[in-house]
Amino acid sequence: MLQRLRQIELSAVPGWIGSKVAMASRYQHSLNVGRLSLLVSGGDEDEQLLLTAAAVLHDVGAGPFPHLSDQVMREILGFSHEGAVEFAFENSPLKDSRILENYGLNLIEVASVIEGQHKISRFLHGFPDLDNADNIYRFIISIPGRLLGEPSYDPCEIASSMSLNDEEPTFPEDLKKRWMKDFRRTYAYLWDDELNMIGWTMLRRALRLLRDELTPEFFRLTNKEAFQIIKLKIPRLAEGLEKREYRIIFDQKYVEFKGEARKLLDPNNIWNLEKMLCKEFDLEEWSLGLTVDQPLLGEKPDHWRVYLVSHKGYEKPKRILEDILSESVPFSSF
């Protein structure tokens, strides 16, 4: 089950879609989060073992293209990847839960830590935590050509500052500032990278188009297996991504949505707007996609970002989106 993560990239949009993003796998990341857990002090043997099990297994519920598939996973299965741990074990042909039992661990308790419902969940649901301490570091060091330079911190520094005896992790101020610096520049890089955001938008669009055809088994596939399904069902969309034929025709930041734009806060309305734009301009459904999201560049998102992507840069749908957003508050004027 954990071996599947060898074929799930750390980046939500894998590098073979076209962007220069992290080359590391979720498998490498998971093992390293597990190693970091061994540096956390305090607690008893049972707590330490439980933390390590949760740290290693925190991504086992991830579907193909993690985070991108979460909305469809919630619609089909009723939970996102953090809540899919038991689902992953139930669908493992190797009966992996027996391994946990051999160590005196309970699958339900391990899952509760990963879901954020246990007293030690703070080690995987913090700012920073063991997960994002390794995630940010591994992203930076595994980008081809080290485009972001060198990390400002070592994940071991963060793990060594944590104790199971503390109700809330506390970090030296300088360490948190260095981690935050790398966190911000990593996410700024991802949200400003055109190929990454084209892939993000159109893969999400593909999953929306396939929503009624996807089965629970889809969420146990690897990235390339899932892309083969997209290629089979929506060949023009997959081909457009492979040949880099999509363009971003609209990219704006907003502090607040007003008027008609408030509908964009509901993911179901993204789907409806995409359909309306395609119908208005007689476009095939695979040729256009919309992203409306809050980039996480701090402890709390402070703006919305809207992207409209079209095949070969066809620009006419942009006019309708601009009209919808005309009453909203741009980030730059705030």
N, C-alpha and C positions, 0 to 999 in steps of 0.2 A: 504493500500500500504506500509506504513512504518512498519506495523506488519510483513510483509514478511521477513524483515531483522532480525527477531528473529531467523530465520532458516538459516541465512547466517553468518558463522563464521567470526570473525575479521581477522583470518589468511586465506590466499588464499587457502592453503591446510588444511582442517579441521583435528582436532585431531583424529577423528575416522578412518582416513586413516592410522594412526600409529605413528605419531610424537608427541612429547610433545611440543605443541604450545599453543597460547592463547586460553582460553576457552570462552572468552567474545564473544558476538554477535555483528554484525553491528548495531543492534537496540540499544543496550546499548551504543555503541560508538557514534551513531548519536545523541541520547538524550544528552549525555555529551558534545559533541561539541556545541550543542544548548545552554546548560547552560553556557559554556565558553563564548559564544558570548555576554551574558548579562553583562560580566565583562569588555567588550571593551568600553572605554569612548568616549565622543565626538559625533559629528554628531547631526542630529535631530531625531525625533521619527520615521519618515518614513525610514531613513537609518538604524536605529537600528533594526526596525522590519524586514526590508529586509534582513539584515545580519543574524538575528536569523532564519528566514525561510530558507535561503540558507544553513545555518550551519546544521540545523536539517535534511534537505532533500538532503544533498550533496551525499549520497550513494544510493538514491532510484533507480537510473538507473543501479546499479550494477547487472550484471548477476550472475548466479551460478558460484562458484569458482572465485570471483572477481580478476581481472588482468589476470588470466589464460584464461578467455573467451573473453578478449577484442579484440584480433586479429580476431577471428571468428565473433565477433559482428560487427567489422568494415567492414568485407567482406560482411556480410549479410545485415546489417542495414545502413552501411555508417558512423557509429560513434562508439566511445567507451563509457564506462559507464558515464564519465563526461558529454557527450553530449546526454545521453539517458533520461534526466529528463522529457521532454515533452512526449517521447515515453512511459515512465512509467505511467504518468498521463492518457494518452489516453487509456491505456490498463488496467486501474483500474476500477473494476466493481462498485466502490463506488462513482465515480465522485468526487474525492478528490479535484479537482481544485476549487470547489465551496467554500471550506473552506478557501482557499487563498483569494477568492473574498470577502468573508465576512469580512476579515481584510484589504481590500483595496489593496491587493497585486496582481500583475500581474504575471502569470505563466511564460511568456516569459522573463520577467526581472529577476525573481528568477533563471531561467535556465541559463541566461547569466552570472550571478554571479558564478554559479557552473562550467560553462564551461570555466571560466577565461577571459571573454570578457567584464567585467563591472569594473568600477573604484574601487569598493570595493572587487573585486575578490582576491586582495592581501591577504585578511584574510584567504583564503582557498587555496592559491597557493603561499605560501611563504616557507621560510627555516629559522626558523620554521613558522608554521601557526597554526590556531585553530585545524585543522584536524590532522596533525601529532603530535601536542602537546599532544592530547589525545590518538592517535593511539599508540605511543611508550610507553607512561605511562601505558595504559590499557593492552598492550601486556605483559609488564614486570610483572604486578601485577596479571595477570590471568593465567600465566603458572603454571601448577600443580607442587607443591613443590618449587615454586619461584626459579627456576634454575638460573636466572640471578640476584638474590639478590633483593635489593630494588632500586627503581628509585632514580636518583640523583636530581630530580626536581619535582615540582608540576605543572600541567598544568595551574592552576590558576595564577601562577606567570607570565606565558607567556601572557595569556589573559589580565591580569591587566596592562601589559606593553604596550598594544596596544591602539591606539586612531584613531577613524574615521577622526579626523582632520589632521592626519599626512599622507603625500603622500606615505611614506614608513615606515613600522613598525621598530622601533628601540628597542633594548633589551640591558639590562646590559650585559657586556662582560662575566661576570661569569655565568650568567643564560644561555646564548647561549652555552658556553662551556659545561655546565652540560647537557643540552639537546643534544648537539652533541655527547657527550660521550655515552649517552644512545641510541641514534639513531644508532651509529656505532656498539655497542655491540649487539643490537637487530638484525640488518641485518647480522652481522657476524655470529651470532648464527643460523639464518635461512639458510644461504648459506652453512654453514659447517655441518648442520644436515642432515645425510644421508637419513633418512626416509622422511624428508620434501622435499628434492630435488628429491627423487624417485617419490614421489607423484606429485610434480610440473611437472616433465618431462613426466610422463605417463598420467596424466590427460590432459595435453596439447596435447599429442599424440592422445589420445582418441578423443578429439574435432576435431583434424585435420582429423582423419579417418571418423568421422561422418559429416564432413562439408556439404556435399551435401544433407544430410537428415534433417538438422536442420532447423526449421522454426522460425520466429520472436518470437513465443510464448515460445520457449525454454529459452529465456533470461529473462523470468518472473518466472522461476521455482526456487525453493529452492535448496540448495546443495544436499540434499538427494534425491529429485525428479529427479534432473539431473543425479545423480549417478545411479539411477534405470534405466534410459534410457541407460546409458553406459553398465550397467549390462545385459540389455535385448539384446542390439545390439552387444556388444563385451564382451561376458561373461568371456572369458579367461583372458582378461586384468583386468577386475574388480576383478575376483577371485585372480589373481596374486597380486594385491594391498592388498586385504583383508588378504591374507595369508602371505604377506610379502615375496614374492618369487622373487622380482626384486632386482638387485644389480647394484651399480655404478661401471662400469668397466673402466671409464676414467673421470678424473677430473683435469683440468689444467687451469691456469690463463695466459692470454696474454695481453701485452700492445698494440700490433698491429698485425693485420692479414695481411699476405703477400701471393702473388702468388695465388694458387688455393683456399686458405682459405678465400680470400676476398668475395667469393660467399656466405659465411656464414652470411654476413651482411644483406642479403635479406631473410626474413622469408620464402618466397616461396621455397628457395633453401634448407632450413632445411627439408621440406617435401620431396623434390626430393632426398636428400641424404639418408633420412630414407628408402625411397623406394628402392634406389640403394643397400644399405647395406642388406636389406631383400632379394632382388633378388640374390645378389652375393653369399649369404650363405644359400639360400633356407630356409629362416625363414618366419614364419607367421607374418603378419603386426602388430599384437598386442604384439609381443614379444620384441620390441626394440623401444627406444625413444631417442631423442637428444634435449638438451637445449643449446642454445648459447645466452648469455645475459650479460648485464653490471650491476653488483650489485651496488646499490647506497649506498656508504659508506661515501660520503661527498657531498658537494654542486654539484659536477660533478663526474660522474663515471670515474675512472682512469684505469680500466682494463676490459677485457672480461673474462668470465668464461665459459668453455665448459664442459658439462657432457654428457656421453653416458651411457645409462641404458639398461640392457638386462635381460631377464627372466632367473633366476637361474645363473646369472653371466657368461653366454656364452661369451667368450672373443675374438673370432676371428674377429668380426667387428672392434675391436679397432685398428687393424693394418692399415686399410685403412684410418681411421680418423687421426692416427698419421702421415701418409704419407701426407695427405692434409695439416696438420698444421706444417709440418717440416720446412718451411721457415719462419714461424711467430716468433715474438719476445716474449719470455716468460716473464711474469711479474717479476719473481725473478732476471732476468739478467738485468733489466732496471735500 
